[in-house]
């Protein structure tokens, strides 16, 4: 159950689990999802991102990714 408004940033597949990453979203107390993300373009036009996703107090998933922007 999403209790705050947020926009979809990314989807991650980890094994059989799919994680939807939203900005500024907290789920209910049974399954808490906290996200924080920073985006920047480097000198080679690569989008640098980092995300930290917490499902609950015992399961911390840290992810980071680099995406290259197309010339079009």
N, CA, C and O atoms as a Tripos MOL2 file, in Angstrom:
@<TRIPOS>MOLECULE
protein
  288   287    72     0     0
PROTEIN
NO_CHARGES

@<TRIPOS>ATOM
      1 N           0.8400   -1.1820    0.0000 N.3       1 UNK1
      2 CA          0.0000    0.0000    0.0000 C.3       1 UNK1
      3 C           0.8820    1.2410    0.0000 C.2       1 UNK1
      4 O           1.6800    1.4180    0.9210 O.2       1 UNK1
      5 N           0.7640    2.0960   -0.9950 N.am      2 UNK2
      6 CA          1.5430    3.3180   -1.0820 C.3       2 UNK2
      7 C           0.8160    4.4160   -0.3240 C.2       2 UNK2
      8 O          -0.3550    4.6920   -0.5860 O.2       2 UNK2
      9 N           1.5220    5.0450    0.6260 N.am      3 UNK3
     10 CA          0.8790    6.0640    1.4480 C.3       3 UNK3
     11 C           1.2500    7.4800    1.0450 C.2       3 UNK3
     12 O           0.5540    8.4210    1.4250 O.2       3 UNK3
     13 N           2.3240    7.6600    0.2870 N.am      4 UNK4
     14 CA          2.7400    8.9830   -0.1800 C.3       4 UNK4
     15 C           2.8170    8.9760   -1.6960 C.2       4 UNK4
     16 O           3.0220    7.9270   -2.3070 O.2       4 UNK4
     17 N           2.6520   10.1470   -2.3070 N.am      5 UNK5
     18 CA          2.7940   10.2440   -3.7520 C.3       5 UNK5
     19 C           4.2610   10.1520   -4.1290 C.2       5 UNK5
     20 O           5.1270   10.6300   -3.3970 O.2       5 UNK5
     21 N           4.5390    9.5430   -5.2590 N.am      6 UNK6
     22 CA          5.9020    9.4390   -5.7590 C.3       6 UNK6
     23 C           5.8530    9.0580   -7.2200 C.2       6 UNK6
     24 O           4.8140    8.6400   -7.7300 O.2       6 UNK6
     25 N           6.9850    9.2050   -7.8920 N.am      7 UNK7
     26 CA          7.0130    8.8130   -9.2960 C.3       7 UNK7
     27 C           7.9710    7.6520   -9.4690 C.2       7 UNK7
     28 O           8.9530    7.5250   -8.7380 O.2       7 UNK7
     29 N           7.6730    6.8070  -10.4450 N.am      8 UNK8
     30 CA          8.4720    5.6220  -10.6990 C.3       8 UNK8
     31 C           9.8210    6.0300  -11.2660 C.2       8 UNK8
     32 O           9.8820    6.7450  -12.2660 O.2       8 UNK8
     33 N          10.9070    5.5810  -10.6340 N.am      9 UNK9
     34 CA         12.2550    5.8640  -11.1040 C.3       9 UNK9
     35 C          12.8330    4.6940  -11.8850 C.2       9 UNK9
     36 O          13.4860    4.8970  -12.9100 O.2       9 UNK9
     37 N          12.6010    3.4650  -11.4120 N.am     10 UNK10
     38 CA         13.2120    2.3010  -12.0550 C.3      10 UNK10
     39 C          12.5350    1.0330  -11.5730 C.2      10 UNK10
     40 O          11.8110    1.0340  -10.5770 O.2      10 UNK10
     41 N          12.7820   -0.0390  -12.2930 N.am     11 UNK11
     42 CA         12.3770   -1.3810  -11.8930 C.3      11 UNK11
     43 C          13.6350   -2.2360  -11.8230 C.2      11 UNK11
     44 O          14.4430   -2.2240  -12.7510 O.2      11 UNK11
     45 N          13.8080   -2.9710  -10.7410 N.am     12 UNK12
     46 CA         14.9430   -3.8750  -10.5870 C.3      12 UNK12
     47 C          14.4320   -5.2930  -10.4440 C.2      12 UNK12
     48 O          13.4910   -5.5450   -9.6920 O.2      12 UNK12
     49 N          15.0510   -6.2250  -11.1650 N.am     13 UNK13
     50 CA         14.7710   -7.6440  -11.0080 C.3      13 UNK13
     51 C          15.9320   -8.2610  -10.2560 C.2      13 UNK13
     52 O          17.0790   -8.1680  -10.6950 O.2      13 UNK13
     53 N          15.6450   -8.8890   -9.1280 N.am     14 UNK14
     54 CA         16.6550   -9.5540   -8.3200 C.3      14 UNK14
     55 C          16.1660  -10.9710   -8.0780 C.2      14 UNK14
     56 O          15.3520  -11.2150   -7.1870 O.2      14 UNK14
     57 N          16.6730  -11.9110   -8.8830 N.am     15 UNK15
     58 CA         16.1630  -13.2730   -8.8130 C.3      15 UNK15
     59 C          14.7150  -13.2960   -9.2380 C.2      15 UNK15
     60 O          14.3750  -12.8450  -10.3320 O.2      15 UNK15
     61 N          13.8520  -13.8220   -8.3740 N.am     16 UNK16
     62 CA         12.4220  -13.8720   -8.6820 C.3      16 UNK16
     63 C          11.6830  -12.6420   -8.1660 C.2      16 UNK16
     64 O          10.4770  -12.5130   -8.3800 O.2      16 UNK16
     65 N          12.3910  -11.7330   -7.4880 N.am     17 UNK17
     66 CA         11.7650  -10.5460   -6.9190 C.3      17 UNK17
     67 C          11.8880   -9.3680   -7.8750 C.2      17 UNK17
     68 O          12.9260   -9.1780   -8.5100 O.2      17 UNK17
     69 N          10.8280   -8.5800   -7.9730 N.am     18 UNK18
     70 CA         10.8250   -7.3620   -8.7760 C.3      18 UNK18
     71 C          10.6220   -6.1880   -7.8280 C.2      18 UNK18
     72 O           9.6860   -6.1820   -7.0280 O.2      18 UNK18
     73 N          11.5060   -5.1910   -7.9200 N.am     19 UNK19
     74 CA         11.4270   -4.0070   -7.0770 C.3      19 UNK19
     75 C          11.0950   -2.8030   -7.9420 C.2      19 UNK19
     76 O          11.8130   -2.5070   -8.8970 O.2      19 UNK19
     77 N          10.0160   -2.1090   -7.6170 N.am     20 UNK20
     78 CA          9.6830   -0.8400   -8.2560 C.3      20 UNK20
     79 C          10.2510    0.2590   -7.3740 C.2      20 UNK20
     80 O           9.9140    0.3440   -6.1930 O.2      20 UNK20
     81 N          11.1090    1.1020   -7.9380 N.am     21 UNK21
     82 CA         11.7650    2.1580   -7.1820 C.3      21 UNK21
     83 C          11.0440    3.4700   -7.4600 C.2      21 UNK21
     84 O          10.9910    3.9250   -8.6020 O.2      21 UNK21
     85 N          10.4970    4.0690   -6.4280 N.am     22 UNK22
     86 CA          9.7780    5.3300   -6.5220 C.3      22 UNK22
     87 C          10.5410    6.4040   -5.7640 C.2      22 UNK22
     88 O          11.3110    6.0990   -4.8540 O.2      22 UNK22
     89 N          10.3320    7.6480   -6.1330 N.am     23 UNK23
     90 CA         10.9060    8.7490   -5.3640 C.3      23 UNK23
     91 C           9.9220    9.1490   -4.2760 C.2      23 UNK23
     92 O           8.7320    9.3200   -4.5400 O.2      23 UNK23
     93 N          10.4100    9.2950   -3.0710 N.am     24 UNK24
     94 CA          9.6070    9.7860   -1.9570 C.3      24 UNK24
     95 C           8.4360    8.9160   -1.5930 C.2      24 UNK24
     96 O           7.3500    9.4360   -1.3390 O.2      24 UNK24
     97 N           8.6130    7.5910   -1.5570 N.am     25 UNK25
     98 CA          7.5000    6.6850   -1.2870 C.3      25 UNK25
     99 C           7.8000    5.8370   -0.0600 C.2      25 UNK25
    100 O           8.9120    5.3300    0.0940 O.2      25 UNK25
    101 N           6.8270    5.6860    0.7970 N.am     26 UNK26
    102 CA          6.9280    4.7720    1.9320 C.3      26 UNK26
    103 C           5.7420    3.8140    1.8640 C.2      26 UNK26
    104 O           4.6000    4.2490    1.7120 O.2      26 UNK26
    105 N           6.0050    2.5250    1.9750 N.am     27 UNK27
    106 CA          4.9320    1.5390    2.0120 C.3      27 UNK27
    107 C           4.4740    1.3640    3.4560 C.2      27 UNK27
    108 O           5.0280    1.9850    4.3630 O.2      27 UNK27
    109 N           3.4690    0.5260    3.6720 N.am     28 UNK28
    110 CA          2.9410    0.3470    5.0200 C.3      28 UNK28
    111 C           3.9680   -0.3370    5.9300 C.2      28 UNK28
    112 O           5.0150   -0.7820    5.4590 O.2      28 UNK28
    113 N           3.6740   -0.4200    7.2190 N.am     29 UNK29
    114 CA          4.6440   -0.8960    8.2050 C.3      29 UNK29
    115 C           5.0090   -2.3640    8.0300 C.2      29 UNK29
    116 O           6.0260   -2.8010    8.5690 O.2      29 UNK29
    117 N           4.2270   -3.1290    7.3050 N.am     30 UNK30
    118 CA          4.5570   -4.5320    7.0530 C.3      30 UNK30
    119 C           5.6530   -4.6800    6.0080 C.2      30 UNK30
    120 O           6.4150   -5.6460    6.0550 O.2      30 UNK30
    121 N           5.7520   -3.7460    5.0660 N.am     31 UNK31
    122 CA          6.7410   -3.8320    3.9850 C.3      31 UNK31
    123 C           7.1870   -2.4180    3.6350 C.2      31 UNK31
    124 O           6.6440   -1.8090    2.7140 O.2      31 UNK31
    125 N           8.1620   -1.8950    4.3520 N.am     32 UNK32
    126 CA          8.5850   -0.5060    4.2020 C.3      32 UNK32
    127 C           9.6030   -0.3970    3.0840 C.2      32 UNK32
    128 O          10.5850   -1.1400    3.0560 O.2      32 UNK32
    129 N           9.3760    0.5150    2.1760 N.am     33 UNK33
    130 CA         10.3070    0.8070    1.0890 C.3      33 UNK33
    131 C          10.7190    2.2590    1.2110 C.2      33 UNK33
    132 O           9.8830    3.1570    1.1030 O.2      33 UNK33
    133 N          12.0180    2.4990    1.4390 N.am     34 UNK34
    134 CA         12.5300    3.8630    1.5190 C.3      34 UNK34
    135 C          13.5170    4.0480    0.3820 C.2      34 UNK34
    136 O          14.3700    3.1870    0.1660 O.2      34 UNK34
    137 N          13.4230    5.1360   -0.3410 N.am     35 UNK35
    138 CA         14.3510    5.3720   -1.4430 C.3      35 UNK35
    139 C          14.9430    6.7650   -1.3510 C.2      35 UNK35
    140 O          14.3100    7.6980   -0.8560 O.2      35 UNK35
    141 N          16.1640    6.8880   -1.8370 N.am     36 UNK36
    142 CA         16.7660    8.2010   -2.0760 C.3      36 UNK36
    143 C          17.6250    8.0560   -3.3100 C.2      36 UNK36
    144 O          18.3570    7.0760   -3.4490 O.2      36 UNK36
    145 N          17.5430    9.0120   -4.1980 N.am     37 UNK37
    146 CA         18.2520    8.8980   -5.4670 C.3      37 UNK37
    147 C          18.8750   10.2290   -5.8380 C.2      37 UNK37
    148 O          18.3050   11.2920   -5.5900 O.2      37 UNK37
    149 N          20.0500   10.1570   -6.4330 N.am     38 UNK38
    150 CA         20.7270   11.3240   -6.9740 C.3      38 UNK38
    151 C          21.0670   11.0330   -8.4260 C.2      38 UNK38
    152 O          21.5280    9.9380   -8.7480 O.2      38 UNK38
    153 N          20.8430   12.0080   -9.3090 N.am     39 UNK39
    154 CA         21.1020   11.8440  -10.7260 C.3      39 UNK39
    155 C          22.0330   12.9480  -11.1930 C.2      39 UNK39
    156 O          21.8700   14.1010  -10.7910 O.2      39 UNK39
    157 N          23.0060   12.6190  -12.0330 N.am     40 UNK40
    158 CA         23.8400   13.6360  -12.6610 C.3      40 UNK40
    159 C          24.4060   13.0690  -13.9510 C.2      40 UNK40
    160 O          24.5750   11.8570  -14.0900 O.2      40 UNK40
    161 N          24.6990   13.9600  -14.8960 N.am     41 UNK41
    162 CA         25.3360   13.5710  -16.1510 C.3      41 UNK41
    163 C          26.8210   13.8720  -16.0310 C.2      41 UNK41
    164 O          27.1900   14.9720  -15.6180 O.2      41 UNK41
    165 N          27.6910   12.9120  -16.3860 N.am     42 UNK42
    166 CA         29.1220   13.1970  -16.3540 C.3      42 UNK42
    167 C          29.5740   13.7680  -17.6950 C.2      42 UNK42
    168 O          28.7550   13.9790  -18.5890 O.2      42 UNK42
    169 N          30.8820   14.0200  -17.8380 N.am     43 UNK43
    170 CA         31.4020   14.6760  -19.0420 C.3      43 UNK43
    171 C          31.2740   13.8210  -20.2980 C.2      43 UNK43
    172 O          31.3620   14.3460  -21.4070 O.2      43 UNK43
    173 N          31.0680   12.5140  -20.1450 N.am     44 UNK44
    174 CA         30.8860   11.6230  -21.2940 C.3      44 UNK44
    175 C          29.4200   11.3190  -21.5440 C.2      44 UNK44
    176 O          29.0950   10.3570  -22.2390 O.2      44 UNK44
    177 N          28.5310   12.1320  -20.9810 N.am     45 UNK45
    178 CA         27.0840   11.9800  -21.1700 C.3      45 UNK45
    179 C          26.5530   10.6720  -20.5850 C.2      45 UNK45
    180 O          25.6410   10.0650  -21.1460 O.2      45 UNK45
    181 N          27.1180   10.2390  -19.4670 N.am     46 UNK46
    182 CA         26.6410    9.0460  -18.7710 C.3      46 UNK46
    183 C          25.8270    9.4970  -17.5660 C.2      46 UNK46
    184 O          26.2830   10.3140  -16.7660 O.2      46 UNK46
    185 N          24.6170    8.9580  -17.4450 N.am     47 UNK47
    186 CA         23.7680    9.2780  -16.3060 C.3      47 UNK47
    187 C          24.2320    8.4680  -15.1060 C.2      47 UNK47
    188 O          24.2150    7.2380  -15.1360 O.2      47 UNK47
    189 N          24.6390    9.1470  -14.0690 N.am     48 UNK48
    190 CA         25.0980    8.4950  -12.8490 C.3      48 UNK48
    191 C          23.9410    8.4870  -11.8600 C.2      48 UNK48
    192 O          23.3510    9.5330  -11.5870 O.2      48 UNK48
    193 N          23.6170    7.3250  -11.3260 N.am     49 UNK49
    194 CA         22.5370    7.2140  -10.3530 C.3      49 UNK49
    195 C          22.9850    6.3470   -9.1950 C.2      49 UNK49
    196 O          23.8700    5.5040   -9.3400 O.2      49 UNK49
    197 N          22.3740    6.5580   -8.0590 N.am     50 UNK50
    198 CA         22.5620    5.6560   -6.9280 C.3      50 UNK50
    199 C          21.2510    5.5770   -6.1740 C.2      50 UNK50
    200 O          20.5480    6.5770   -6.0330 O.2      50 UNK50
    201 N          20.9230    4.4040   -5.6930 N.am     51 UNK51
    202 CA         19.6850    4.1950   -4.9570 C.3      51 UNK51
    203 C          19.9510    3.2530   -3.7950 C.2      51 UNK51
    204 O          20.7350    2.3110   -3.9110 O.2      51 UNK51
    205 N          19.3050    3.5100   -2.6970 N.am     52 UNK52
    206 CA         19.3730    2.6290   -1.5450 C.3      52 UNK52
    207 C          17.9450    2.2270   -1.2140 C.2      52 UNK52
    208 O          17.0960    3.0850   -0.9740 O.2      52 UNK52
    209 N          17.6780    0.9340   -1.1980 N.am     53 UNK53
    210 CA         16.3190    0.4320   -1.0400 C.3      53 UNK53
    211 C          16.2610   -0.4170    0.2150 C.2      53 UNK53
    212 O          16.9850   -1.4060    0.3250 O.2      53 UNK53
    213 N          15.4180   -0.0500    1.1550 N.am     54 UNK54
    214 CA         15.2620   -0.8310    2.3790 C.3      54 UNK54
    215 C          13.8780   -1.4760    2.3680 C.2      54 UNK54
    216 O          12.8640   -0.7810    2.3190 O.2      54 UNK54
    217 N          13.8410   -2.8110    2.4150 N.am     55 UNK55
    218 CA         12.5560   -3.5090    2.4640 C.3      55 UNK55
    219 C          12.0590   -3.5890    3.8970 C.2      55 UNK55
    220 O          10.8820   -3.3430    4.1590 O.2      55 UNK55
    221 N          12.9360   -3.9270    4.8200 N.am     56 UNK56
    222 CA         12.5920   -3.9400    6.2340 C.3      56 UNK56
    223 C          13.8850   -3.8340    7.0340 C.2      56 UNK56
    224 O          14.9600   -3.7120    6.4460 O.2      56 UNK56
    225 N          13.8030   -3.8770    8.3440 N.am     57 UNK57
    226 CA         14.9790   -3.6230    9.1760 C.3      57 UNK57
    227 C          16.0480   -4.7000    9.0610 C.2      57 UNK57
    228 O          17.1740   -4.4750    9.5040 O.2      57 UNK57
    229 N          15.7480   -5.8550    8.4900 N.am     58 UNK58
    230 CA         16.7220   -6.9380    8.3830 C.3      58 UNK58
    231 C          17.1970   -7.1830    6.9580 C.2      58 UNK58
    232 O          18.0620   -8.0340    6.7510 O.2      58 UNK58
    233 N          16.6690   -6.4750    5.9720 N.am     59 UNK59
    234 CA         16.9790   -6.7650    4.5740 C.3      59 UNK59
    235 C          17.2770   -5.4630    3.8470 C.2      59 UNK59
    236 O          16.3550   -4.7420    3.4650 O.2      59 UNK59
    237 N          18.5730   -5.1500    3.6470 N.am     60 UNK60
    238 CA         18.9780   -3.9060    3.0030 C.3      60 UNK60
    239 C          19.5570   -4.2140    1.6410 C.2      60 UNK60
    240 O          20.5330   -4.9560    1.5310 O.2      60 UNK60
    241 N          18.9660   -3.6510    0.6020 N.am     61 UNK61
    242 CA         19.4380   -3.8200   -0.7680 C.3      61 UNK61
    243 C          20.0190   -2.5020   -1.2330 C.2      61 UNK61
    244 O          19.3200   -1.4890   -1.2330 O.2      61 UNK61
    245 N          21.2880   -2.4900   -1.6300 N.am     62 UNK62
    246 CA         21.9150   -1.2840   -2.1620 C.3      62 UNK62
    247 C          22.1540   -1.4930   -3.6440 C.2      62 UNK62
    248 O          22.6930   -2.5240   -4.0480 O.2      62 UNK62
    249 N          21.7630   -0.5370   -4.4480 N.am     63 UNK63
    250 CA         21.9420   -0.6510   -5.8900 C.3      63 UNK63
    251 C          22.5380    0.6270   -6.4350 C.2      63 UNK63
    252 O          22.3290    1.7040   -5.8780 O.2      63 UNK63
    253 N          23.2760    0.5120   -7.5170 N.am     64 UNK64
    254 CA         23.7430    1.6840   -8.2530 C.3      64 UNK64
    255 C          23.8590    1.2960   -9.7130 C.2      64 UNK64
    256 O          24.1010    0.1320  -10.0320 O.2      64 UNK64
    257 N          23.6890    2.2620  -10.5990 N.am     65 UNK65
    258 CA         23.7510    1.9540  -12.0270 C.3      65 UNK65
    259 C          24.2090    3.1810  -12.7940 C.2      65 UNK65
    260 O          24.0330    4.3140  -12.3460 O.2      65 UNK65
    261 N          24.7930    2.9440  -13.9440 N.am     66 UNK66
    262 CA         25.2000    4.0010  -14.8630 C.3      66 UNK66
    263 C          24.5000    3.7710  -16.1930 C.2      66 UNK66
    264 O          24.5150    2.6600  -16.7220 O.2      66 UNK66
    265 N          23.8900    4.8120  -16.7320 N.am     67 UNK67
    266 CA         23.1750    4.7240  -17.9960 C.3      67 UNK67
    267 C          23.7480    5.7440  -18.9610 C.2      67 UNK67
    268 O          23.9830    6.8900  -18.5800 O.2      67 UNK67
    269 N          23.9740    5.3460  -20.2030 N.am     68 UNK68
    270 CA         24.4910    6.2710  -21.2080 C.3      68 UNK68
    271 C          23.3310    6.8160  -22.0330 C.2      68 UNK68
    272 O          22.4970    6.0500  -22.5140 O.2      68 UNK68
    273 N          23.2740    8.1400  -22.2000 N.am     69 UNK69
    274 CA         22.2020    8.7770  -22.9560 C.3      69 UNK69
    275 C          22.5020    8.6600  -24.4440 C.2      69 UNK69
    276 O          23.6300    8.9000  -24.8730 O.2      69 UNK69
    277 N          21.4940    8.2930  -25.2310 N.am     70 UNK70
    278 CA         21.6180    8.1830  -26.6800 C.3      70 UNK70
    279 C          21.7820    9.5680  -27.2920 C.2      70 UNK70
    280 O          21.3380   10.5570  -26.7090 O.2      70 UNK70
    281 N          22.4130    9.6510  -28.4590 N.am     71 UNK71
    282 CA         22.6420   10.9440  -29.1110 C.3      71 UNK71
    283 C          21.3770   11.5330  -29.7140 C.2      71 UNK71
    284 O          21.3570   12.7170  -30.0480 O.2      71 UNK71
    285 N          20.3220   10.7410  -29.8650 N.am     72 UNK72
    286 CA         19.0740   11.2450  -30.4590 C.3      72 UNK72
    287 C          18.1390   11.7820  -29.4130 C.2      72 UNK72
    288 O          17.0460   12.2440  -29.7410 O.2      72 UNK72
@<TRIPOS>BOND
     1     1     2 1
     2     2     3 1
     3     3     4 2
     4     3     5 am
     5     5     6 1
     6     6     7 1
     7     7     8 2
     8     7     9 am
     9     9    10 1
    10    10    11 1
    11    11    12 2
    12    11    13 am
    13    13    14 1
    14    14    15 1
    15    15    16 2
    16    15    17 am
    17    17    18 1
    18    18    19 1
    19    19    20 2
    20    19    21 am
    21    21    22 1
    22    22    23 1
    23    23    24 2
    24    23    25 am
    25    25    26 1
    26    26    27 1
    27    27    28 2
    28    27    29 am
    29    29    30 1
    30    30    31 1
    31    31    32 2
    32    31    33 am
    33    33    34 1
    34    34    35 1
    35    35    36 2
    36    35    37 am
    37    37    38 1
    38    38    39 1
    39    39    40 2
    40    39    41 am
    41    41    42 1
    42    42    43 1
    43    43    44 2
    44    43    45 am
    45    45    46 1
    46    46    47 1
    47    47    48 2
    48    47    49 am
    49    49    50 1
    50    50    51 1
    51    51    52 2
    52    51    53 am
    53    53    54 1
    54    54    55 1
    55    55    56 2
    56    55    57 am
    57    57    58 1
    58    58    59 1
    59    59    60 2
    60    59    61 am
    61    61    62 1
    62    62    63 1
    63    63    64 2
    64    63    65 am
    65    65    66 1
    66    66    67 1
    67    67    68 2
    68    67    69 am
    69    69    70 1
    70    70    71 1
    71    71    72 2
    72    71    73 am
    73    73    74 1
    74    74    75 1
    75    75    76 2
    76    75    77 am
    77    77    78 1
    78    78    79 1
    79    79    80 2
    80    79    81 am
    81    81    82 1
    82    82    83 1
    83    83    84 2
    84    83    85 am
    85    85    86 1
    86    86    87 1
    87    87    88 2
    88    87    89 am
    89    89    90 1
    90    90    91 1
    91    91    92 2
    92    91    93 am
    93    93    94 1
    94    94    95 1
    95    95    96 2
    96    95    97 am
    97    97    98 1
    98    98    99 1
    99    99   100 2
   100    99   101 am
   101   101   102 1
   102   102   103 1
   103   103   104 2
   104   103   105 am
   105   105   106 1
   106   106   107 1
   107   107   108 2
   108   107   109 am
   109   109   110 1
   110   110   111 1
   111   111   112 2
   112   111   113 am
   113   113   114 1
   114   114   115 1
   115   115   116 2
   116   115   117 am
   117   117   118 1
   118   118   119 1
   119   119   120 2
   120   119   121 am
   121   121   122 1
   122   122   123 1
   123   123   124 2
   124   123   125 am
   125   125   126 1
   126   126   127 1
   127   127   128 2
   128   127   129 am
   129   129   130 1
   130   130   131 1
   131   131   132 2
   132   131   133 am
   133   133   134 1
   134   134   135 1
   135   135   136 2
   136   135   137 am
   137   137   138 1
   138   138   139 1
   139   139   140 2
   140   139   141 am
   141   141   142 1
   142   142   143 1
   143   143   144 2
   144   143   145 am
   145   145   146 1
   146   146   147 1
   147   147   148 2
   148   147   149 am
   149   149   150 1
   150   150   151 1
   151   151   152 2
   152   151   153 am
   153   153   154 1
   154   154   155 1
   155   155   156 2
   156   155   157 am
   157   157   158 1
   158   158   159 1
   159   159   160 2
   160   159   161 am
   161   161   162 1
   162   162   163 1
   163   163   164 2
   164   163   165 am
   165   165   166 1
   166   166   167 1
   167   167   168 2
   168   167   169 am
   169   169   170 1
   170   170   171 1
   171   171   172 2
   172   171   173 am
   173   173   174 1
   174   174   175 1
   175   175   176 2
   176   175   177 am
   177   177   178 1
   178   178   179 1
   179   179   180 2
   180   179   181 am
   181   181   182 1
   182   182   183 1
   183   183   184 2
   184   183   185 am
   185   185   186 1
   186   186   187 1
   187   187   188 2
   188   187   189 am
   189   189   190 1
   190   190   191 1
   191   191   192 2
   192   191   193 am
   193   193   194 1
   194   194   195 1
   195   195   196 2
   196   195   197 am
   197   197   198 1
   198   198   199 1
   199   199   200 2
   200   199   201 am
   201   201   202 1
   202   202   203 1
   203   203   204 2
   204   203   205 am
   205   205   206 1
   206   206   207 1
   207   207   208 2
   208   207   209 am
   209   209   210 1
   210   210   211 1
   211   211   212 2
   212   211   213 am
   213   213   214 1
   214   214   215 1
   215   215   216 2
   216   215   217 am
   217   217   218 1
   218   218   219 1
   219   219   220 2
   220   219   221 am
   221   221   222 1
   222   222   223 1
   223   223   224 2
   224   223   225 am
   225   225   226 1
   226   226   227 1
   227   227   228 2
   228   227   229 am
   229   229   230 1
   230   230   231 1
   231   231   232 2
   232   231   233 am
   233   233   234 1
   234   234   235 1
   235   235   236 2
   236   235   237 am
   237   237   238 1
   238   238   239 1
   239   239   240 2
   240   239   241 am
   241   241   242 1
   242   242   243 1
   243   243   244 2
   244   243   245 am
   245   245   246 1
   246   246   247 1
   247   247   248 2
   248   247   249 am
   249   249   250 1
   250   250   251 1
   251   251   252 2
   252   251   253 am
   253   253   254 1
   254   254   255 1
   255   255   256 2
   256   255   257 am
   257   257   258 1
   258   258   259 1
   259   259   260 2
   260   259   261 am
   261   261   262 1
   262   262   263 1
   263   263   264 2
   264   263   265 am
   265   265   266 1
   266   266   267 1
   267   267   268 2
   268   267   269 am
   269   269   270 1
   270   270   271 1
   271   271   272 2
   272   271   273 am
   273   273   274 1
   274   274   275 1
   275   275   276 2
   276   275   277 am
   277   277   278 1
   278   278   279 1
   279   279   280 2
   280   279   281 am
   281   281   282 1
   282   282   283 1
   283   283   284 2
   284   283   285 am
   285   285   286 1
   286   286   287 1
   287   287   288 2
@<TRIPOS>SUBSTRUCTURE
     1 UNK1         2 RESIDUE 1 A UNK
     2 UNK2         6 RESIDUE 1 A UNK
     3 UNK3        10 RESIDUE 1 A UNK
     4 UNK4        14 RESIDUE 1 A UNK
     5 UNK5        18 RESIDUE 1 A UNK
     6 UNK6        22 RESIDUE 1 A UNK
     7 UNK7        26 RESIDUE 1 A UNK
     8 UNK8        30 RESIDUE 1 A UNK
     9 UNK9        34 RESIDUE 1 A UNK
    10 UNK10       38 RESIDUE 1 A UNK
    11 UNK11       42 RESIDUE 1 A UNK
    12 UNK12       46 RESIDUE 1 A UNK
    13 UNK13       50 RESIDUE 1 A UNK
    14 UNK14       54 RESIDUE 1 A UNK
    15 UNK15       58 RESIDUE 1 A UNK
    16 UNK16       62 RESIDUE 1 A UNK
    17 UNK17       66 RESIDUE 1 A UNK
    18 UNK18       70 RESIDUE 1 A UNK
    19 UNK19       74 RESIDUE 1 A UNK
    20 UNK20       78 RESIDUE 1 A UNK
    21 UNK21       82 RESIDUE 1 A UNK
    22 UNK22       86 RESIDUE 1 A UNK
    23 UNK23       90 RESIDUE 1 A UNK
    24 UNK24       94 RESIDUE 1 A UNK
    25 UNK25       98 RESIDUE 1 A UNK
    26 UNK26      102 RESIDUE 1 A UNK
    27 UNK27      106 RESIDUE 1 A UNK
    28 UNK28      110 RESIDUE 1 A UNK
    29 UNK29      114 RESIDUE 1 A UNK
    30 UNK30      118 RESIDUE 1 A UNK
    31 UNK31      122 RESIDUE 1 A UNK
    32 UNK32      126 RESIDUE 1 A UNK
    33 UNK33      130 RESIDUE 1 A UNK
    34 UNK34      134 RESIDUE 1 A UNK
    35 UNK35      138 RESIDUE 1 A UNK
    36 UNK36      142 RESIDUE 1 A UNK
    37 UNK37      146 RESIDUE 1 A UNK
    38 UNK38      150 RESIDUE 1 A UNK
    39 UNK39      154 RESIDUE 1 A UNK
    40 UNK40      158 RESIDUE 1 A UNK
    41 UNK41      162 RESIDUE 1 A UNK
    42 UNK42      166 RESIDUE 1 A UNK
    43 UNK43      170 RESIDUE 1 A UNK
    44 UNK44      174 RESIDUE 1 A UNK
    45 UNK45      178 RESIDUE 1 A UNK
    46 UNK46      182 RESIDUE 1 A UNK
    47 UNK47      186 RESIDUE 1 A UNK
    48 UNK48      190 RESIDUE 1 A UNK
    49 UNK49      194 RESIDUE 1 A UNK
    50 UNK50      198 RESIDUE 1 A UNK
    51 UNK51      202 RESIDUE 1 A UNK
    52 UNK52      206 RESIDUE 1 A UNK
    53 UNK53      210 RESIDUE 1 A UNK
    54 UNK54      214 RESIDUE 1 A UNK
    55 UNK55      218 RESIDUE 1 A UNK
    56 UNK56      222 RESIDUE 1 A UNK
    57 UNK57      226 RESIDUE 1 A UNK
    58 UNK58      230 RESIDUE 1 A UNK
    59 UNK59      234 RESIDUE 1 A UNK
    60 UNK60      238 RESIDUE 1 A UNK
    61 UNK61      242 RESIDUE 1 A UNK
    62 UNK62      246 RESIDUE 1 A UNK
    63 UNK63      250 RESIDUE 1 A UNK
    64 UNK64      254 RESIDUE 1 A UNK
    65 UNK65      258 RESIDUE 1 A UNK
    66 UNK66      262 RESIDUE 1 A UNK
    67 UNK67      266 RESIDUE 1 A UNK
    68 UNK68      270 RESIDUE 1 A UNK
    69 UNK69      274 RESIDUE 1 A UNK
    70 UNK70      278 RESIDUE 1 A UNK
    71 UNK71      282 RESIDUE 1 A UNK
    72 UNK72      286 RESIDUE 1 A UNK
